[in-house]
Amino acid sequence: MPPGAPGYIPPPGYPNLRPGVSIMSQFSGPAATSVLIGVLSVGVPIVTAIMSNGGVFYFYILPIFGFISGVRAVSRGLVIGGIVGIVLNILGGLMSLVASGLLFH
């Protein structure tokens, strides 16, 4: 009997997943904001260091807001997206400290 036919019973051992449950649902709301801010805070210093003659543009406050948004995402159940955002913002904050000369002076 094909799936969708009247009286069709799915074979045991294969649970039916709820629609809309996927890994991408972890990257919504505050998790998406945190990841976006993290990508900006990591990517902009790298791109400006490659493209410019010795000048580096970096964000020193933006990773803090991204970190806070990542913590909010984890507390709302978006654990995977929140952790990815937190890690990216920590890397972005460290890159900002290195670019400003405060970390290795």
Secondary structure, DSSP 4 states (H G I P E B T S, - for coil): --TTSTT--PPTT-PPPPTT-SGGGGSSTHHHHHHHHHHHHHHHHHHHHHHSSS-----SSHHHHHHHHHHHHHHTT-HHHHHHHHHHHHHHHHHHHHHHTSS--
